[in-house]
Amino acid sequence: MQTFSKERRYETLSYLPPLSDAQISKQIQYILNQGYIPAIEFNENSEPTVYYWTLWKLPLFGARSTQEVLNEVQACRSQYGNNFIRVVGFDNIKQCQVLSFIVHKPNSSRY
């Protein structure tokens, strides 16, 4: 049995190695395939007690391709590079967020 190193874990997928751009694209494609509405949020910290993140622009209601979402992630990353950035998927039937994952960590060479 192997013990994980004492590294800060964040949200969904945080126990995996950092996602490549292709893997992030696949996750975004899953959001679109399920009919969820993608949105991008950012915050200065990722503590579990922080429930409210700042929404980057409006949710991407009309997004049809992963590239549209990735372009917005890149725009958010260029303006708020010192913040955590995550992609979330909203279910318009359940009226709630059904998934989220971090795509950028500050002071990190990956993501």
VEXKERO-67165 format. One record per atom (N, C-alpha, C, O): x, y, z; residue in three letters; atom name; chain. Coordinates in nm, 3 decimals, always signed. Each point is the difference from the previous one (the first is absolute). Example, Ala and Ser with C-alpha at 12.3 -4.5 7.8 and 13.67 -1.06 7.14 Angstrom:
<rs>
<<+1.319 -0.569 +0.780> ALA N A>
<<-0.089 +0.119 +0.000> ALA CA A>
<<+0.090 +0.120 +0.000> ALA C A>
<<+0.104 -0.002 +0.066> ALA O A>
<<-0.139 +0.107 -0.138> SER N A>
<<+0.082 +0.119 +0.006> SER CA A>
<<-0.077 +0.109 +0.073> SER C A>
<<+0.051 +0.111 +0.017> SER O A>
</rs>
This chain:
<rs>
<<+0.084 -0.117 +0.000> MET N A>
<<-0.084 +0.117 +0.000> MET CA A>
<<+0.088 +0.123 +0.000> MET C A>
<<+0.102 +0.005 +0.069> MET O A>
<<-0.142 +0.096 -0.147> GLN N A>
<<+0.079 +0.121 -0.011> GLN CA A>
<<-0.074 +0.116 +0.065> GLN C A>
<<-0.122 +0.013 -0.016> GLN O A>
<<+0.194 +0.070 +0.087> THR N A>
<<-0.058 +0.118 +0.063> THR CA A>
<<+0.027 +0.120 -0.089> THR C A>
<<+0.111 +0.019 -0.050> THR O A>
<<-0.214 +0.064 +0.031> PHE N A>
<<+0.018 +0.121 -0.079> PHE CA A>
<<+0.086 +0.099 +0.076> PHE C A>
<<-0.003 +0.006 +0.123> PHE O A>
<<+0.080 +0.071 -0.197> SER N A>
<<+0.080 +0.105 +0.064> SER CA A>
<<-0.093 +0.108 +0.054> SER C A>
<<-0.115 +0.012 -0.042> SER O A>
<<+0.167 +0.066 +0.136> LYS N A>
<<-0.082 +0.105 +0.062> LYS CA A>
<<-0.007 +0.119 -0.094> LYS C A>
<<+0.064 +0.102 +0.023> LYS O A>
<<-0.142 -0.116 -0.125> GLU N A>
<<-0.020 +0.105 -0.098> GLU CA A>
<<-0.144 +0.043 +0.008> GLU C A>
<<-0.090 -0.082 +0.018> GLU O A>
<<+0.066 +0.211 -0.032> ARG N A>
<<-0.136 +0.053 +0.009> ARG CA A>
<<-0.085 -0.056 -0.113> ARG C A>
<<+0.037 +0.009 -0.117> ARG O A>
<<-0.151 -0.069 +0.153> ARG N A>
<<-0.095 -0.053 -0.098> ARG CA A>
<<-0.115 +0.097 -0.013> ARG C A>
<<-0.037 +0.067 +0.096> ARG O A>
<<-0.020 -0.058 -0.215> TYR N A>
<<-0.100 +0.101 -0.025> TYR CA A>
<<-0.137 -0.061 -0.023> TYR C A>
<<-0.071 -0.028 +0.096> TYR O A>
<<+0.033 +0.006 -0.218> GLU N A>
<<-0.135 -0.045 -0.031> GLU CA A>
<<+0.005 -0.128 -0.081> GLU C A>
<<+0.095 -0.079 +0.010> GLU O A>
<<-0.197 +0.060 -0.090> THR N A>
<<-0.009 -0.113 -0.088> THR CA A>
<<+0.129 -0.012 -0.081> THR C A>
<<+0.053 +0.101 -0.046> THR O A>
<<-0.004 -0.220 +0.027> LEU N A>
<<+0.118 -0.032 -0.079> LEU CA A>
<<+0.131 +0.046 +0.065> LEU C A>
<<+0.105 -0.012 -0.064> LEU O A>
<<-0.106 +0.063 +0.186> SER N A>
<<+0.123 +0.053 +0.059> SER CA A>
<<+0.098 -0.109 +0.042> SER C A>
<<+0.117 +0.029 +0.024> SER O A>
<<-0.163 -0.153 -0.014> TYR N A>
<<+0.091 -0.108 +0.037> TYR CA A>
<<+0.067 -0.062 -0.123> TYR C A>
<<+0.082 -0.091 +0.013> TYR O A>
<<-0.115 +0.140 -0.129> LEU N A>
<<+0.065 -0.044 -0.123> LEU CA A>
<<+0.115 +0.094 -0.032> LEU C A>
<<+0.006 +0.110 +0.054> LEU O A>
<<+0.085 -0.152 -0.139> PRO N A>
<<+0.103 +0.094 -0.046> PRO CA A>
<<-0.069 +0.116 -0.073> PRO C A>
<<-0.113 -0.014 -0.045> PRO O A>
<<+0.181 +0.129 +0.033> PRO N A>
<<-0.061 +0.114 -0.069> PRO CA A>
<<-0.051 -0.039 -0.138> PRO C A>
<<+0.064 -0.076 -0.073> PRO O A>
<<-0.180 +0.129 +0.038> LEU N A>
<<-0.060 -0.031 -0.130> LEU CA A>
<<+0.073 +0.073 -0.112> LEU C A>
<<+0.039 +0.116 +0.016> LEU O A>
<<-0.022 -0.183 -0.126> SER N A>
<<+0.055 +0.065 -0.119> SER CA A>
<<-0.112 +0.079 -0.068> SER C A>
<<-0.117 -0.014 +0.036> SER O A>
<<+0.153 +0.095 -0.132> ASP N A>
<<-0.102 +0.077 -0.073> ASP CA A>
<<-0.098 -0.092 -0.070> ASP C A>
<<-0.119 +0.030 -0.008> ASP O A>
<<+0.167 -0.142 -0.044> ALA N A>
<<-0.089 -0.096 -0.067> ALA CA A>
<<-0.098 -0.061 +0.099> ALA C A>
<<-0.117 -0.021 -0.033> ALA O A>
<<+0.164 -0.009 +0.154> GLN N A>
<<-0.089 -0.057 +0.100> GLN CA A>
<<-0.102 +0.103 +0.049> GLN C A>
<<-0.115 -0.035 +0.026> GLN O A>
<<+0.157 +0.159 -0.012> ILE N A>
<<-0.095 +0.106 +0.037> ILE CA A>
<<-0.105 +0.013 -0.109> ILE C A>
<<-0.118 +0.017 +0.030> ILE O A>
<<+0.159 -0.025 -0.156> SER N A>
<<-0.095 +0.008 -0.111> SER CA A>
<<-0.102 -0.113 +0.006> SER C A>
<<-0.118 +0.021 -0.027> SER O A>
<<+0.163 -0.140 +0.062> LYS N A>
<<-0.093 -0.113 +0.011> LYS CA A>
<<-0.100 +0.021 +0.113> LYS C A>
<<-0.117 -0.035 -0.014> LYS O A>
<<+0.162 +0.091 +0.125> GLN N A>
<<-0.092 +0.028 +0.110> GLN CA A>
<<-0.103 +0.106 -0.040> GLN C A>
<<-0.118 -0.012 +0.034> GLN O A>
<<+0.163 +0.113 -0.105> ILE N A>
<<-0.093 +0.103 -0.047> ILE CA A>
<<-0.096 -0.058 -0.102> ILE C A>
<<-0.118 +0.034 -0.001> ILE O A>
<<+0.166 -0.122 -0.085> GLN N A>
<<-0.087 -0.065 -0.099> GLN CA A>
<<-0.107 -0.082 +0.071> GLN C A>
<<-0.114 -0.004 -0.045> GLN O A>
<<+0.149 -0.061 +0.154> TYR N A>
<<-0.098 -0.075 +0.079> TYR CA A>
<<-0.109 +0.094 +0.052> TYR C A>
<<-0.118 -0.034 -0.005> TYR O A>
<<+0.158 +0.151 +0.056> ILE N A>
<<-0.097 +0.098 +0.047> ILE CA A>
<<-0.097 +0.036 -0.112> ILE C A>
<<-0.122 +0.003 +0.021> ILE O A>
<<+0.175 +0.023 -0.138> LEU N A>
<<-0.085 +0.039 -0.114> LEU CA A>
<<-0.088 -0.117 -0.045> LEU C A>
<<-0.117 +0.021 -0.033> LEU O A>
<<+0.171 -0.142 +0.030> ASN N A>
<<-0.076 -0.117 -0.043> ASN CA A>
<<-0.118 -0.029 +0.094> ASN C A>
<<-0.104 -0.048 -0.045> ASN O A>
<<+0.121 +0.077 +0.173> GLN N A>
<<-0.107 -0.025 +0.096> GLN CA A>
<<-0.107 +0.110 -0.003> GLN C A>
<<-0.103 -0.013 +0.067> GLN O A>
<<+0.127 +0.117 -0.142> GLY N A>
<<-0.095 +0.111 -0.007> GLY CA A>
<<+0.015 +0.099 +0.114> GLY C A>
<<-0.086 +0.086 +0.019> GLY O A>
<<+0.195 -0.096 +0.058> TYR N A>
<<+0.024 +0.094 +0.108> TYR CA A>
<<+0.052 +0.131 -0.057> TYR C A>
<<+0.054 +0.004 -0.111> TYR O A>
<<-0.070 +0.102 +0.186> ILE N A>
<<+0.046 +0.131 -0.042> ILE CA A>
<<+0.135 +0.027 +0.066> ILE C A>
<<+0.008 +0.006 +0.123> ILE O A>
<<+0.099 +0.010 -0.202> PRO N A>
<<+0.131 +0.025 +0.060> PRO CA A>
<<+0.013 +0.145 +0.048> PRO C A>
<<-0.058 +0.091 -0.058> PRO O A>
<<+0.133 -0.074 +0.164> ALA N A>
<<+0.032 +0.133 +0.052> ALA CA A>
<<+0.140 -0.005 +0.058> ALA C A>
<<+0.052 -0.108 +0.031> ALA O A>
<<+0.007 +0.223 -0.016> ILE N A>
<<+0.136 +0.011 +0.053> ILE CA A>
<<-0.005 +0.088 +0.123> ILE C A>
<<-0.060 +0.107 -0.002> ILE O A>
<<+0.122 -0.154 +0.109> GLU N A>
<<+0.005 +0.074 +0.125> GLU CA A>
<<+0.144 +0.012 +0.046> GLU C A>
<<+0.085 -0.082 -0.036> GLU O A>
<<-0.058 +0.186 +0.116> PHE N A>
<<+0.135 +0.017 +0.055> PHE CA A>
<<-0.010 +0.050 +0.143> PHE C A>
<<-0.099 +0.061 +0.040> PHE O A>
<<+0.204 -0.089 +0.036> ASN N A>
<<+0.006 +0.043 +0.139> ASN CA A>
<<+0.144 +0.002 +0.045> ASN C A>
<<+0.084 -0.070 -0.056> ASN O A>
<<-0.055 +0.151 +0.158> GLU N A>
<<+0.137 +0.011 +0.050> GLU CA A>
<<+0.045 -0.124 +0.075> GLU C A>
<<+0.119 -0.033 -0.001> GLU O A>
<<-0.211 -0.036 +0.067> ASN N A>
<<+0.038 -0.123 +0.068> ASN CA A>
<<-0.103 -0.108 -0.028> ASN C A>
<<-0.109 +0.026 -0.052> ASN O A>
<<+0.146 -0.147 +0.086> SER N A>
<<-0.086 -0.114 -0.030> SER CA A>
<<-0.033 -0.078 +0.128> SER C A>
<<-0.012 -0.122 -0.002> SER O A>
<<-0.004 +0.194 +0.110> GLU N A>
<<-0.035 -0.065 +0.127> GLU CA A>
<<-0.137 -0.065 -0.010> GLU C A>
<<-0.089 +0.054 -0.068> GLU O A>
<<+0.068 -0.167 +0.133> PRO N A>
<<-0.130 -0.067 -0.004> PRO CA A>
<<-0.113 +0.084 +0.058> PRO C A>
<<-0.117 -0.023 -0.033> PRO O A>
<<+0.149 +0.119 +0.118> THR N A>
<<-0.103 +0.084 +0.061> THR CA A>
<<-0.044 +0.115 -0.089> THR C A>
<<-0.096 +0.070 +0.031> THR O A>
<<+0.166 -0.050 -0.144> VAL N A>
<<-0.036 +0.107 -0.092> VAL CA A>
<<-0.100 -0.056 -0.100> VAL C A>
<<+0.035 -0.078 -0.089> VAL O A>
<<-0.160 +0.117 +0.103> TYR N A>
<<-0.106 -0.053 -0.084> TYR CA A>
<<-0.024 +0.083 -0.125> TYR C A>
<<-0.046 -0.052 -0.101> TYR O A>
<<+0.077 +0.179 +0.107> TYR N A>
<<-0.032 +0.090 -0.110> TYR CA A>
<<+0.126 +0.046 -0.071> TYR C A>
<<+0.088 +0.062 +0.059> TYR O A>
<<-0.082 -0.094 -0.186> TRP N A>
<<+0.109 +0.044 -0.086> TRP CA A>
<<-0.056 +0.109 -0.091> TRP C A>
<<-0.121 +0.008 -0.021> TRP O A>
<<+0.209 +0.075 -0.034> THR N A>
<<-0.042 +0.106 -0.091> THR CA A>
<<-0.017 -0.059 -0.139> THR C A>
<<+0.087 -0.071 -0.050> THR O A>
<<-0.199 +0.103 -0.012> LEU N A>
<<-0.030 -0.051 -0.134> LEU CA A>
<<+0.071 +0.086 -0.103> LEU C A>
<<-0.009 +0.123 +0.002> LEU O A>
<<+0.080 -0.188 -0.093> TRP N A>
<<+0.066 +0.068 -0.112> TRP CA A>
<<-0.106 +0.021 -0.108> TRP C A>
<<-0.047 -0.096 -0.060> TRP O A>
<<+0.012 +0.219 +0.035> LYS N A>
<<-0.104 +0.035 -0.097> LYS CA A>
<<-0.130 -0.073 +0.035> LYS C A>
<<-0.023 -0.032 +0.117> LYS O A>
<<-0.059 +0.006 -0.215> LEU N A>
<<-0.122 -0.077 +0.020> LEU CA A>
<<+0.027 -0.146 -0.032> LEU C A>
<<+0.098 -0.030 -0.068> LEU O A>
<<-0.183 -0.061 +0.115> PRO N A>
<<+0.016 -0.139 -0.045> PRO CA A>
<<-0.005 -0.007 -0.152> PRO C A>
<<-0.065 +0.083 -0.064> PRO O A>
<<+0.131 -0.180 +0.007> LEU N A>
<<+0.012 -0.011 -0.146> LEU CA A>
<<-0.121 -0.076 -0.055> LEU C A>
<<+0.011 -0.115 -0.042> LEU O A>
<<-0.126 +0.181 +0.043> PHE N A>
<<-0.125 -0.063 -0.042> PHE CA A>
<<+0.006 -0.051 -0.143> PHE C A>
<<-0.055 -0.107 -0.031> PHE O A>
<<+0.119 +0.181 -0.057> GLY N A>
<<+0.003 -0.037 -0.141> GLY CA A>
<<+0.121 -0.079 -0.043> GLY C A>
<<+0.021 -0.019 -0.120> GLY O A>
<<+0.059 -0.028 +0.213> ALA N A>
<<+0.123 -0.072 -0.037> ALA CA A>
<<-0.035 -0.132 -0.068> ALA C A>
<<-0.077 -0.080 +0.052> ALA O A>
<<+0.136 +0.058 -0.168> ARG N A>
<<-0.023 -0.123 -0.076> ARG CA A>
<<+0.127 -0.081 -0.018> ARG C A>
<<-0.005 -0.116 -0.039> ARG O A>
<<+0.121 +0.178 +0.068> SER N A>
<<+0.126 -0.073 -0.016> SER CA A>
<<+0.089 +0.021 +0.120> SER C A>
<<-0.013 +0.099 +0.073> SER O A>
<<+0.104 -0.192 -0.053> THR N A>
<<+0.092 +0.012 +0.112> THR CA A>
<<+0.093 +0.119 -0.018> THR C A>
<<+0.045 +0.060 +0.097> THR O A>
<<-0.016 -0.026 -0.221> GLN N A>
<<+0.092 +0.111 -0.026> GLN CA A>
<<-0.056 +0.132 +0.051> GLN C A>
<<+0.076 +0.084 +0.048> GLN O A>
<<-0.206 -0.064 -0.058> GLU N A>
<<-0.062 +0.122 +0.052> GLU CA A>
<<+0.024 +0.011 +0.150> GLU C A>
<<+0.033 +0.108 +0.051> GLU O A>
<<-0.051 -0.218 +0.021> VAL N A>
<<+0.019 -0.001 +0.145> VAL CA A>
<<+0.148 +0.018 +0.033> VAL C A>
<<+0.035 +0.076 +0.090> VAL O A>
<<+0.052 -0.145 -0.162> LEU N A>
<<+0.144 +0.013 +0.025> LEU CA A>
<<+0.050 +0.142 -0.026> LEU C A>
<<+0.090 +0.047 +0.070> LEU O A>
<<-0.147 +0.021 -0.169> ASN N A>
<<+0.038 +0.139 -0.026> ASN CA A>
<<-0.034 +0.089 +0.119> ASN C A>
<<+0.077 +0.089 +0.036> ASN O A>
<<-0.193 -0.113 +0.025> GLU N A>
<<-0.039 +0.078 +0.118> GLU CA A>
<<+0.087 -0.035 +0.120> GLU C A>
<<+0.033 +0.088 +0.080> GLU O A>
<<+0.004 -0.214 -0.067> VAL N A>
<<+0.092 -0.040 +0.108> VAL CA A>
<<+0.132 +0.073 -0.016> VAL C A>
<<+0.056 +0.051 +0.097> VAL O A>
<<-0.006 -0.045 -0.219> GLN N A>
<<+0.127 +0.067 -0.026> GLN CA A>
<<-0.010 +0.150 +0.027> GLN C A>
<<+0.093 +0.060 +0.054> GLN O A>
<<-0.206 +0.001 -0.090> ALA N A>
<<-0.019 +0.143 +0.027> ALA CA A>
<<-0.004 +0.026 +0.151> ALA C A>
<<+0.059 +0.097 +0.048> ALA O A>
<<-0.126 -0.183 +0.025> CYS N A>
<<-0.006 +0.013 +0.146> CYS CA A>
<<+0.138 -0.022 +0.060> CYS C A>
<<+0.040 +0.071 +0.092> CYS O A>
<<+0.032 -0.169 -0.143> ARG N A>
<<+0.134 -0.031 +0.049> ARG CA A>
<<+0.095 +0.118 -0.022> ARG C A>
<<+0.085 +0.029 +0.084> ARG O A>
<<-0.099 +0.038 -0.198> SER N A>
<<+0.090 +0.113 -0.028> SER CA A>
<<-0.030 +0.119 +0.089> SER C A>
<<+0.092 +0.076 +0.033> SER O A>
<<-0.217 -0.057 +0.008> GLN N A>
<<-0.035 +0.113 +0.085> GLN CA A>
<<+0.013 -0.031 +0.149> GLN C A>
<<+0.035 +0.087 +0.079> GLN O A>
<<-0.065 -0.211 -0.040> TYR N A>
<<+0.004 -0.039 +0.140> TYR CA A>
<<+0.092 -0.120 +0.021> TYR C A>
<<-0.040 -0.101 +0.057> TYR O A>
<<+0.162 +0.113 -0.104> GLY N A>
<<+0.096 -0.109 +0.008> GLY CA A>
<<+0.042 -0.035 +0.142> GLY C A>
<<+0.054 -0.108 +0.023> GLY O A>
<<-0.077 +0.199 +0.072> ASN N A>
<<+0.037 -0.028 +0.138> ASN CA A>
<<-0.115 -0.059 +0.080> ASN C A>
<<+0.008 -0.007 +0.123> ASN O A>
<<-0.114 -0.036 -0.189> ASN N A>
<<-0.117 -0.061 +0.065> ASN CA A>
<<-0.020 -0.143 -0.047> ASN C A>
<<+0.053 -0.041 -0.103> ASN O A>
<<-0.130 -0.035 +0.181> PHE N A>
<<-0.043 -0.131 -0.044> PHE CA A>
<<-0.113 +0.020 -0.100> PHE C A>
<<-0.086 +0.086 +0.019> PHE O A>
<<+0.086 -0.165 -0.126> ILE N A>
<<-0.105 +0.009 -0.102> ILE CA A>
<<-0.059 -0.138 -0.018> ILE C A>
<<+0.073 -0.099 -0.010> ILE O A>
<<-0.205 +0.093 +0.006> ARG N A>
<<-0.066 -0.129 -0.019> ARG CA A>
<<-0.110 +0.011 -0.104> ARG C A>
<<-0.057 +0.107 -0.023> ARG O A>
<<+0.030 -0.219 -0.039> VAL N A>
<<-0.111 -0.012 -0.095> VAL CA A>
<<-0.111 -0.075 +0.072> VAL C A>
<<+0.025 -0.103 +0.064> VAL O A>
<<-0.145 +0.154 -0.073> VAL N A>
<<-0.115 -0.065 +0.064> VAL CA A>
<<-0.105 -0.031 -0.106> VAL C A>
<<-0.006 +0.065 -0.105> VAL O A>
<<-0.076 -0.162 +0.134> GLY N A>
<<-0.111 -0.036 -0.087> GLY CA A>
<<-0.131 +0.015 +0.077> GLY C A>
<<-0.018 -0.060 +0.105> GLY O A>
<<-0.073 +0.141 -0.159> PHE N A>
<<-0.130 +0.021 +0.061> PHE CA A>
<<-0.104 -0.082 -0.072> PHE C A>
<<-0.003 -0.005 -0.123> PHE O A>
<<-0.082 -0.060 +0.198> ASP N A>
<<-0.113 -0.075 -0.055> ASP CA A>
<<-0.122 +0.092 +0.005> ASP C A>
<<-0.046 +0.036 +0.108> ASP O A>
<<-0.007 +0.001 -0.225> ASN N A>
<<-0.114 +0.092 -0.001> ASN CA A>
<<-0.130 -0.067 +0.041> ASN C A>
<<-0.099 +0.069 +0.025> ASN O A>
<<+0.095 -0.201 -0.017> ILE N A>
<<-0.120 -0.071 +0.047> ILE CA A>
<<+0.000 -0.004 +0.153> ILE C A>
<<-0.100 +0.034 +0.063> ILE O A>
<<+0.210 -0.075 -0.005> LYS N A>
<<+0.011 -0.008 +0.146> LYS CA A>
<<+0.024 +0.136 +0.064> LYS C A>
<<-0.015 +0.016 +0.121> LYS O A>
<<+0.054 +0.083 -0.203> GLN N A>
<<+0.028 +0.135 +0.047> GLN CA A>
<<+0.114 +0.004 +0.101> GLN C A>
<<-0.007 +0.068 +0.103> GLN O A>
<<+0.114 -0.144 -0.134> CYS N A>
<<+0.114 +0.000 +0.091> CYS CA A>
<<+0.128 -0.036 -0.076> CYS C A>
<<-0.003 -0.046 -0.114> CYS O A>
<<+0.113 +0.069 +0.182> GLN N A>
<<+0.130 -0.040 -0.053> GLN CA A>
<<+0.016 -0.149 +0.022> GLN C A>
<<-0.017 -0.048 +0.112> GLN O A>
<<+0.051 -0.026 -0.217> VAL N A>
<<+0.012 -0.145 +0.014> VAL CA A>
<<+0.144 -0.050 -0.005> VAL C A>
<<+0.027 -0.112 +0.042> VAL O A>
<<+0.065 +0.194 -0.092> LEU N A>
<<+0.140 -0.040 +0.000> LEU CA A>
<<+0.088 +0.122 -0.011> LEU C A>
<<-0.041 +0.105 -0.050> LEU O A>
<<+0.163 -0.119 +0.098> SER N A>
<<+0.100 +0.106 -0.012> SER CA A>
<<+0.138 -0.061 +0.014> SER C A>
<<+0.019 -0.103 +0.065> SER O A>
<<+0.077 +0.167 -0.128> PHE N A>
<<+0.139 -0.043 +0.015> PHE CA A>
<<+0.092 +0.117 -0.026> PHE C A>
<<-0.030 +0.088 -0.082> PHE O A>
<<+0.142 -0.086 +0.151> ILE N A>
<<+0.095 +0.110 -0.011> ILE CA A>
<<+0.085 -0.018 -0.125> ILE C A>
<<+0.052 -0.108 -0.027> ILE O A>
<<-0.039 +0.217 -0.050> VAL N A>
<<+0.081 -0.004 -0.121> VAL CA A>
<<+0.125 +0.087 +0.011> VAL C A>
<<+0.087 -0.005 -0.087> VAL O A>
<<-0.078 +0.085 +0.195> HIS N A>
<<+0.119 +0.083 +0.018> HIS CA A>
<<+0.024 +0.021 +0.149> HIS C A>
<<-0.090 +0.037 +0.075> HIS O A>
<<+0.215 -0.063 -0.034> LYS N A>
<<+0.043 +0.027 +0.137> LYS CA A>
<<+0.106 +0.109 -0.006> LYS C A>
<<+0.088 -0.006 -0.085> LYS O A>
<<-0.096 +0.106 +0.172> PRO N A>
<<+0.103 +0.105 -0.003> PRO CA A>
<<+0.138 -0.055 +0.034> PRO C A>
<<+0.014 -0.096 +0.075> PRO O A>
<<+0.086 +0.159 -0.133> ASN N A>
<<+0.141 -0.039 +0.024> ASN CA A>
<<+0.026 -0.145 -0.035> ASN C A>
<<+0.080 -0.067 +0.065> ASN O A>
<<-0.146 +0.019 -0.168> SER N A>
<<+0.020 -0.138 -0.045> SER CA A>
<<+0.035 +0.002 -0.147> SER C A>
<<-0.055 +0.078 -0.077> SER O A>
<<+0.147 -0.163 +0.038> SER N A>
<<+0.039 -0.005 -0.141> SER CA A>
<<-0.100 -0.079 -0.084> SER C A>
<<-0.006 +0.018 -0.121> SER O A>
<<-0.073 -0.106 +0.185> ARG N A>
<<-0.101 -0.077 -0.072> ARG CA A>
<<-0.133 +0.067 +0.014> ARG C A>
<<-0.018 +0.091 +0.081> ARG O A>
<<-0.076 -0.137 -0.161> TYR N A>
<<-0.136 +0.052 -0.010> TYR CA A>
<<+0.007 +0.127 -0.074> TYR C A>
<<-0.103 +0.065 -0.022> TYR O A>
</rs>
